[in-house]
Amino acid sequence: MQRGRNYVGLCPFHKEKTPSFNVSEERNLFKCFGCGRSGDSIAFIQEHLHLDFVEAVRHIATSLGISIPENVSAEEVANAGKREAVLKVLAEAVEFYHGVLYSSDGAPAQNFYKIRNLLPETIEQFSLGASPAAWDIATTYMQQHGFTVDLLVEAGISVQNEDGRVYDRFRGRAMFPIRDHLGRAVGFSGRTLSADPTTAKYINSPQSIVFDKGRILYGLDKARKPIAERGMALLVEGQVDVIAMHQAGFTHCVATSGTAVTPDHVRMIKKYAGTMVLVYDADDAGRKAMQRAIGLALPEGMHVRCATLPTGADPDSFLREHGNKKMEDLIDNAPSWMHYLVEFYASNTVSDNPVQQGRVLRSLLTLIRSIPDALQHPFHVRELAGLFHLPEETLLAELAGTKQPEKPMQQPQTARTPRSPVPTAGKPQPPEILPAERALLTAALTIENGLTDLLNAFNCTDETFISPMAQAVYRRIVVCSDDYPDFRQHLRESAITNSAEDKIIQSILSATGEPSSKWSSFDVDIPEKETARFLRDAIGTMQVYKIDAEIRALKEQTTVAQTESDRKVILHSISKLLQQRFEIITAIQNNTGSALWPDADSASVS
């Protein structure tokens, strides 16, 4: 309402009953005298929609029908046009699949949603749908509405084979539209309704100009305001879990879309809240995902808690069996990441082995050191000391010499395999892709279960690699493996560009499934049963490269150190790194357990 020259109303940024939010139209300013937020119209859009400055300006310009001139290339203009066209295809597809749900073709999907107790209003809220079981109904419908085959393939609605035949990507599935943080449909996840065990449970839209699953959180368009209001996000593993949680009132819940948690996912959550509660399945995959998320969230300054579900349960089934109050209690009583990890290791008999205890402690200290706010470190050390009944001074001294690796929570694995190459000392000039990186890519592309071992046994992500090119190629392989059962054949046939990534992939695959000749530089044979050992040693080799880079950087610091005390600290760090380097190389050369992972002596890869 208007009060004098200003407008007054309830503040959108905090809950209140008496209006304290003031807007001055003349001065283009807002001010809340309750929570203190203030600024101009752009700042309001940034705060209210959680956008950065550029996004906010574009949002305002678009709403006013204003075109913002830019110095952009012809390629960028073309991509912008393609992006808008793909978004229109996906928006139309949402309506189509939602309509199918209420036809005879949608009966199996309706039954699927009914079994999961999803209410009609929930189905409408998330625009849930169904895809016909026939081959090309969606494709034909979309073509009749003016969309070309090329555009349908680009949007991931249709697939075109070598013979030029075009058919629906999603057939006979329950359809979950995936939206970005602004609520725009950017892809789909289709859940099978078939009892055939050979049918993939989920099929997701392929990576596209609008869909990057490493940067999309399912449900964020609906959850971002509740997350900001609560200062906390719930992270679960699947779309059905998110929908069930929202229906139960846990509207601050999101999930990844067909991929593990990435640093970008964590940063997206951090824009809205500083606390993340992980509510993952209680199986092995859920525990590994929990550990990975912890290792990514702590370096971003996030507070992490871990809600442990009963064995065999997921959030959706837990809510149906136990109800909202039990879920609320589970979340409210979720322990800190440290208590969760200590309990996890204790349940795996680590508490009975002093050697294993030492390795676990170093892993936990590494995580503590990854936290950006150094003032938190002594408090976490105090907590850790209490859990292990050790003097704080002992852990603080160890913390001072604990280095922070690229992947602090690497999973323990060992197996008997051939040797990996060990880099020599000095200052090498790395090629576009290092030999060890090419070895891992070759294993992923040419060895049966090679990619499965990398993903599941070693938690290998793009961050495991060193060179940007190897990271990009590995991402391409993983994304393709999610979309195509025979991803190697698809990669072999789909090199439609002459990019550097394609050249590397094709050079590996051109050897008709055999390891590339580059492996000969490793001076090893690769027996099928010893793949796991080879993968472990290749990852260890890359760790040595990283250690060498750290040592070189520290040596440069010694030349500018101000005091003798500073130089001693640096030399101590170099000494620790050299010791770790020696242990890794010795483990590789002697085929013994590696210092890279806790429990390395007792774990194995099958």
Buried (B, 14 or more C-beta within 10 A) or exposed (E): EEEEEBBBEBBEBBEEEEBBBBBEEEEEBBBBEBEEBBBEEBBBBBBBBBBEEEBBBBBBEEEEEEEEEEEEEEEEEEEEEBBEBBBBBBEBBBBBBBBBBBEEBBEBBBEBBEEBEBEEEBBEBBBBBBBBBEEBBBBBBBBEEEBEBEBBBBBBBBBBEEEEEBBBBBBBBBBBBBBBBEEBBBBBBBBBBBEEEEEBEBBBBBBBBBBBBBBBBBBBBBBBBBBBBBEBBBBBBBBBBBBBBBBBEBBBBBBBBBBBBBBBBBBBBBBBBEBBBBBBBBBEEBBBBBBBBBBBBBBBBBBBBBBBBEEEBBBBBBBBEBEEEEBEEBBEEBBBBBBBBBBBBBEBEBBEBEEBBEBBBBBBBBBBBBBEEEEBBBEBBEBBBEBBEBEBEEBBEBBBBBBBBBBBBBBBBBBBBBBBBBBEEEEEEEEEBBBBBBBBBBBBBBBEEBBEBBBBBBBBBBBBBBBEBBBBBBBBBBBBBBBBEEBBEEBBEEBEEEEEBBEBBEBBBEBEEEBBEBBEEBEBEBEEEBBBBBBBBBBBBBBBBBBBBBBEEBEEBEEEBEEEEEBEBBBEBBEBBEEBBEBBBEBBEEBEBBBBBBBBBBBEBE
